[in-house]
Amino acid sequence: METLKVAIVSDWFYPKIGGIETHIHELALHLLKMGHEPHVITHDYRKYKSKYRDDFPYPVHRFKGLLYSSRLHVSMGWRMLTKINELYKLERFDLTHAHSMYSPMSITTSNISKGIRSTPVVLTNHSLFSWNNMIARSLLPLLRWSIKRVDVFIAVSRIVRRDTLRILREKGSVKPVVIIPNGVDTSFWRPPEPTERSEARKRLGVDSSATVISVVGRFTRRKRIHIVPKIVYKAWRREGGRVELVIVGDGELRGRVEDEARKYMRPPWFKVRVEGFLPRHRLREVYWSSDIFLVPSRMEAFSITALEATATGLPVVGFRGSGVADIVEATGSGVLVFSEDEAVDAIVNLIRNVDTRMAMGEIGVTRVQQIFSWPNVAEKVVETYRAALDSKNDGLFLLYKIWRMIKK
């Protein structure tokens, strides 16, 4: 099979930690394993320079933009764009894979790729548009204009696909949008052996008799981590026993999350701990120590953490209409709810029914390996690359290729 030289582009890459960053890194690793040549293009993250080294097994090209936002983690500048164009001339990439239509670097590089270098562009949309934000809506014409040179869009879930089509089709676009979920490394995110679980609980300081509920995410309004202590407290009040809530993450609402944790904590029977962001081996120990995983956001585009939790054998409680539904419905591991009260009911039922939890966890692990493991996901991504490359400028042929791929 022909080797592809792929430029993977986004403002968001390591040392920033998040779902997109992890996805890009693991995609690059699996492209390497498949015999392809991935290059990551991002900005310099100048305020983090002392905190990271680019010791990746694939090339990482960092460009310094005149404009830089440490809060948004984006950078832009005319000289940066000219240097990216020079890199394209030097490397002669076969294809550009941009990540996030809300990343300035992704969008501008996509236009350099297709508009100047005649290199096809695939763009993965990882997020949902802020339709209720008047400023965001006012920028829709600019967004639509900036993505018009993308050949194929990938959406990470059904809700993201619907959102992407809404953005595209309001102006009559017929660009293909294929669903390819995020992948997970099932060799790392796996169920614990009994001794691993007991040791993880000891290191976390969890009571051996407690039911542990965990939640992981950024402390923002959209993620709604701040409502979790109240939900789990209500479940504990109904069920009793020992319940421990472990909250992993950080962000602008950290103070509010900690206030809510203190407000509802009732030691020793109901404990709440708030951890910062954890390295992946420590996060895995949180999953291994847990019995139930909760995703409180109604606006979750996909949820890498829910996928990781499912891969380690945890049932997931999430909200209908969010990207979490794709994981729960595909794996059968979890419960989908409409309201916070239903979330309380689901948690109570899972606390009471250990056999149900175990059965959900086992089937979830199997189906994650079948559907969401990286070898399967990476193969679909490469199929999309080849469809974009084969079509060249023939839009109808590209639509046919994508339709055939969706129908598989």
Order of alpha helices (4+ residues) and beta strands (2+ residues): beta-alpha-beta-beta-beta-beta-alpha-beta-alpha-beta-alpha-alpha-beta-alpha-beta-alpha-beta-alpha-beta-alpha-beta-alpha-beta-alpha-beta-alpha-beta-alpha-alpha-alpha-alpha
